[in-house]
Amino acid sequence: MWRDIYQKYIAEHVQANRTTWNNLSNSKKIIAEYAATEDELNSDWFQKWDSLQDYEQKGVESFDDCAHACNEHGDDCVQWQWEHGRCYLSTEVRLGMTDDREESSWESGWNLERIEHRLSAREPCYLRWND
């Protein structure tokens, strides 16, 4: 029934690109060292820059580069969000929320082709209430 929920409530709001929007991508966080907070630099999840692929490192430079990182990351990456020095990728479709911070804000994008492929790959659900 994921398809039904997506089509009824989310699909009309999901666009290829959306500015001042945080789509809550969180499967992989790519953060340039210059953009990381002290807590992030000291955390266990922080990935060392040298271990990232070239396309991942470049993903922190622009919205288009972050989108490219998602596309290169594999068929399971369906959305991304970017702000200078950060590129977050996600294997889950999430709508998210507005991001109207004054100093900077996220830009978000979705790979609509991959999302549609996921939708079409699922069998329709038929509920039987009287069994």
Secondary structure, DSSP 8 states (H G I E B T S, - for coil): -HHHHIIIIIGGG--SEESSEE----SEEEE-GGG--HHHHHSSS---GGGS-HHHHHTTT-HHHHHHHHHHT-TT--EEEEETTEEEEESS----EE---SS---EEEE-HHHHHHHHHHS------S--
